Amino acid sequence: NARGDDFSAVVQAADALRKAVNGDTVSYVVNRNINYTNVCYFKCQFCAFSKGKLSENLRGRPYDLSLDEIQRRTREAWDRGATEVCMQGGIHPDYTGDTYVEILHAVKAAVPDMHVHAFSPLEVWQGAATLGIPLEEFLIRLKNAGLGTLPGTAAEILDDEIRAIICPDKINTAQWFEVMDTAHRVGFRTTATIMYGHIDGPRNWARHLLRIRAQQQKTGGFTEFVPLPFVHMEAPMYLKGRARRGPTFREAILMHAVARLALHP
């Protein structure tokens, strides 16, 4: 909630910490996103990407990429200098855990050295459930098929007070952490995200950061924290007048600053 001189104090403290820890060194990876399908049977109120029965009027047509097309995009990415593909998609009603394994096999057959950063905790949870096996067994199966790291998406706000409104049919906070805890235990590294600036506020953001921090103290498996500002334009809850137009600039700066302070070291 900081404003004025307090805002300046917070962001300067975070910047001083950044300078002390990392200096001016920036690291990056050349990456290609491959979204294999936008068909999804969940009804998240913030999402303008997924295609279900109620979203035909939103932009784009439903698609479900073939394994051949996934391979083509993987090879194209490698030829252009990418070393990583990031793959996520909607929860297609026909997908099972075997589908995700087949996607991994396809990528690795096309480019064996490509790092695969893929499958949100929701996809992992759904994949294990469709096969009727424990999370740990499914995650090991994904690892053996070539999965490198997991994106910490499907997190939105890790506070069930907000999730009950924006994504009531999705995995809850405890389930998200169960996937991450299990992934870290079997040797995966993952990211962590927050999607903010809709119906949430500083109290929810603080709970989210504290829960991420507690998990990191337990397993140390998060490599980075990724703040994602809510994109409102075609989101169902915005179109219904139930959300604001994403975070303000001040809030976006504070999200990065407070996260740096709260999550260090």
N, C-alpha and C positions, 0 to 999 in steps of 0.2 A: 504493500500500500504506500510505499515511500514516494514522497513528492519533494520538489524544491531542493533545499540543502541536504535533506535526508537521502533523496534519490542520488545526488552527486556523491555522497559518502559511500553508499552501497556499491555503486558502479565503479568508483575509484578503488575501493577495497578489492573488488573482484579483479580489476585490471592489474592491480599491483601483485595479486596472487598469481595471475596468469603469467606475468612477466618473470616472477621469481621461479616458477615451476618450469615453464616452457620457453621463456625468452620470446624471440620472434620466429621460432621454428614452426612451420605449418606442414603437416603431413596429409597426404591424400592418396586415393586409389582411383585409377581409371576404371569406370564401372558402367555396365549397361543394365537398365531395368528391363526385365521381361515379365510382363503381366500375362499369364497364360489364359486367364478367363476373367470376364467381368460379370458372369452369371453368378448370382448369389441368392441363397434362400433366407439369409438373415435380413432384418429390416432396420438396420442402424439409421437413426434419424439424422446423423451428420454426413452421411455418405452420398456423394453425387457420382460415384464410380460404378457401383454395382447395378446389375440389371435383374430385376425381378418383375413380377406381374404388375406392380404398381409404378414402375419407373420407365415405362415405354415413352413417356413424353419428355424425358430428360435426354441430354446429348448422347450421341453415339448409338451404335447398334450392338446387340449382344454378340459376343464372340467366344470361341473356345479354340485356342491354337492347337494345331497338330504337333506331334513330336518332331516331325520333319521341319516345321516352321521354327520351333524352339531351337533346333540344331542349326538351322540357317542363321538365325539371329545371333547365336553363340559364336559361330565361325566368323560372322561379319564383325562382331565386337572384337574378337581376338585379332583379326586382321587390321583393325583400326587402333590397336594398342591397349585394349582393355585387358585386365588381368582378373576381373571379377564380374560375375553376373549376379544381380539381385532379383530374385523371383518370388512373387507373391500374387495372389489373385483372390477372386471371390470364392465363396464356398459353394461350388457347383454341386447340385443334388446328385449327380452321377459319380462324383469323385469319391474314392476311398483312399485309405492309406497306401494301397498299392499304386495308385495314380501318382502320388508324390515320389515314390521310389522309381517308377518308370521315367518320370521327368528327370530325376538325377542321373539315371543310367544314360538317358539320351544326351544330356549335356556332356557327361564325361566321355561318351563315345565320340562326340564331335570334337571336343578339345580337352584331352586328358588333364592338362595343366591348369585349366580354368578354375579359379576359386569360386565356390558356390555359396552365396549368402542368401538363404531362402527359408520360407515357411514361418509365418507368425505363430505364436502360441495357440491361436484359435485353430489354425490349420493342423498343428501338431495334435491338439486335443481331439479334433474331429477325425483325423487320420487314425489315431490309436483306437478311438471309439468304434469306427466302422470295421476295424479288423478284430475288435474284441480282445485287445491285448493291453498290458500295462504301458504307461507312458515310457518307462525306462526301456522296455523291449523295443518299442517303436522308434525311439530316438537312436538306439544302437543300430537298428536296421537302416535308418537314414544315414547315419555316420558311415556305415559299411558301404552304402551306395554312393558315397562321395560328398555328402553335405559337409561344408566347412564351418560355417558360422550361422547363427540365427538372428534375424531382425527382431527387435523388441517392440514390434508393432502390436496392434489389437489391444494396446494398453489404454489409449484414450486418457481418461482420468482414472487412476487406480484408487477410486473411492466409490463404493457402491451406492452412496447417496446420489451421485451423478449418473452412474451407469444404469440405474433403475429407470432413468428418464431417456437417456440418449441411445442405449443399446441393451434393453431389458432381456433379449433372447440370446445374448452373447455370453461367453465365459465371464465369470465374476472375478473380482480382485484376487481372491484366494486361489482360484483355478489358474489364473495367469501366473501367479508366483509359483504354483506347484509345477507348471511346465518349466519355468525358468530354473527353479531349484533343481529339478531332475536333470535338465540339460547341462547345467553347470557341474553336477555330480558325475555325469558320464563323460565329461571332458570338453564340452562345447564352450566356446565364448560367445556372448550375445551382446547386442546393444540394448538400450532401454529408451523408450520414447515417452513423450507427453503430447497430447493434442488439446490445446487450450484456447480459451477466448470465445466460448459459446454460451453455456448457461452456468459455467463454473466460476470460481473466484479464488482469491488468495488462500483461503482456508483449505480448499480442496487441493490446490497446488502444493501447499505445505505438507499435507498428509501424503500426497503422492511422493514427494521428495524424501520424506522420512522413511516411507516403506521401501523405496528403492535403496536408500542408504543402509537400512537394516539387512536387506538381502545381500548387498555387497559386503557388508561386514561378516556375513555368514559364509558366503561361497567365493567372493572375489571374481565372479565370472563376467561382470559387465565391463565392456571395453570403452563405451562412450554413452553419453546421455544426449538424446536428440530432441530438442523442442520443435514441435510442429504446430504453427499457428493454424487455427480453424479457418478453412476456406469456405466462405459462406454461400457463394453465388447460387449454386444449384442444390444446396443441401436441403433435404425435405423440412427439417425443423426451422430453417431460416425462412423458407417459402411459406411456412405456416405461421410466421410471426413469433416464433418461440425461441429464437436465439439472436444474439447480436452479431455484428459484422466482423467477428474475429477480434484479436487483442489489439489494443492501442500500441503505438510505437513505444511508449513508456513501459507498458507491460511486457512487451517483447524483449526489450533491453534488460529489464529486471529479471525476467525468467532465466536468461542466460547468466546474469550476474549472481543471482541468489543460488542457482544450481551450482555454479562454480564454488561458491563459499560453502554451501551445505554439503556437497559431495566430496570436498577435499579433506583428507588425502585418500 
